[in-house]
Each structure stands twice: as structure tokens, then as C-alpha cells.
Amino acid sequence: MKKLLILSAMMLLAGTAFGQTLQKGNLIGVHVMTIDLKPGVTMDQFKEFYVNSYIPAFEKELPGCKLFLLEGIRGENKDSFGLLFYFNSVKDRNKYFNEDGSNSALAQKASDNLAPVTEEMNKLGTATTKYTDWIIQ
């Protein structure tokens, strides 16, 4: 039930964000984040950097992928964080991520290019995720 609610909210967010409805064949990656802040850093500082610095750099390096930071505001995941990845298709996702979830050569190049912004983020804290990819039927 929890996963269904999270997925429903994320699909609504994606549809609203793009000013269009989700289409059959779109792919949504849902990541649940664990954030470990460095001493003296607030969650607001981490969120601000993630939304205003990391996400724009990420989207520039991975054209065709939209990324959103999510914050649970009520329910079982209240005060938790997540990520929503949006791709037009599985084929688009597969340009960047291999079947086993590892980075493709293209994503590795993007990751290398993101190193400076990732290093800045790591001064604030680190984030790990667990994910599930969902295809719109």
C-alpha cells in the first residue's frame, strides 16, 4: 500500500511538472533516500543545494532525464526524502543505466563531469538510495 501511494503521488507530480499527462511507456524511477548530514549542516542547506545546484547540473549531463527531490509530508514516509527520475521510455533510461542498475559509459562520463558539484554536495552530506523503476502501462 505504501509503495502504491508513493507511486501515485510521484506520477501526479511528474504529470503536473511537465504540463502533460504521463504516457504509456514512460519510465519513472522511484528512489528512497537516506541522507547523512555533516556536522553543523542543516537539512534545509542540503535540500537547497540539491534542488538549486545538483539537480540542474545532473539534468544538463543526462539529457532526457528529469529529476525531482521529494519530501514526505504525511503518512508512513513523513519526513523522509526521495528522488523521482522521469524518462520518456525504457530506451532513454537504458542510455544511462545498465540492466543491473550500474552506470553506462555515457552515465559514467556524466558522473565524471558532475564530480565538482558532487564534491560540493558531499561537504554538506551524503545520500544513498534504494530504487524501483516503474513503467507506465
N, C-alpha and C positions, 0 to 999 in steps of 0.2 A: 504494500500500500504506500509506504514511504517513497519508494522509487517512482511509483506512478504519479504521485503528487509533485515530486521534484521535476519529473519529465514534463508534466503538463504545464507547470509554471515556466519552464525553460522554453518550451515550444511557443507559448504565448509571448514571452519576451522576444524571442527571435522574430516571430511574425510581426510584432509591433515595431521592432527596431529597424526592420528592413522596409516597412511600409507595404508589405505584401504578405500573403499567406504562405505558409510552408507548402512545398510541393512534394508530390510523390517522388521518392528517390533522393531527397535532401538528406544529409547526414548531420546528426547532432552528437557531439561528444560531450558527455557529462562527467566532470571531474569533481570529486570531493577533495577539498584541500585541508592539509594540516599546516598551519603557519607557526613557525618558531621565531619569535622576535628576539633581536639582540637586546642586551640590557640598555635601558633608557629610551627605547624606541616604542612609540605608541602604535596601536593598530591603525589609527587614523593616518599616521605618517606612512605606514606600509601601504594601506589602501590607496592613498593619494598618489604615491609613486607608481603603484601597479597600474592604476587606471590612466594616469596622465603621462607616464613615461614608458613603462614596459609594454603595455598593450599597443600603443601606436607604433612602437618600434617592431614589435612582433608581427603586426599586420602588414607592415611595409616589407618585411623579409619573407613573409609567406602569403603572397598574393592569392586571393581566392578563399582565404580563411578569415572569418570574423571571430573575435574573441571577446568575451564579456566576463567580468568579475561578478560573482553572485554573493549575496549575503542573506542568510536565513533570518527572517524577521519574526516568524512564529512557527509553531509546530515542532516536530521532533528534531529538526535541524536548526532551531533558533540559535542565533549567534555563531553559526558555522559559516564557512566560506566554500565557494565552489567556482568552477570555471565552466563556461559554455562555449564550445567550439562549434562553428557553423560552416559547413561546406555544401556547395551545390550538389555534390554527388560523392559516392564512394571513390570514383576515379580521381576526383580532385583531392580527396583525403590521401589516397594512395601515392600521390606525387611526393608527399612529405613523410608519410609514416608507413613502415613495412608491416606485413601481416602480423608479426609478433609484437608490434607496438613500438619497435625501435625506430630511430630516425633514418630516413632515406638519405642518400648522398646530398640531395637538394636541401633537406632539412638540416643536415649536418653543416652545410655551408651557411645556412641561415643562422644556426646556433653559433657558429664562429663569428658571424657578423654582429650577433646580439651580445657577444661577450662583454663589451663595455657597460651596457645597460644592465646586464645580469650581475656583473660585479658590483655596480652601484646598489642594486636591489639587495644583494647578499650582505651589504653593510647594514641594512635595516633588519633583515631576517631571511629565513629560507622557507620555501614552501614545497611540500611533497603532495602528490595526488594519487588517488585511485580512480580509475575511469571505466566507463562503459560507453561504447559508441552505439548510437541508435539510428536506424534508417526509417524515414517516413514512408509508410505503406499507403 
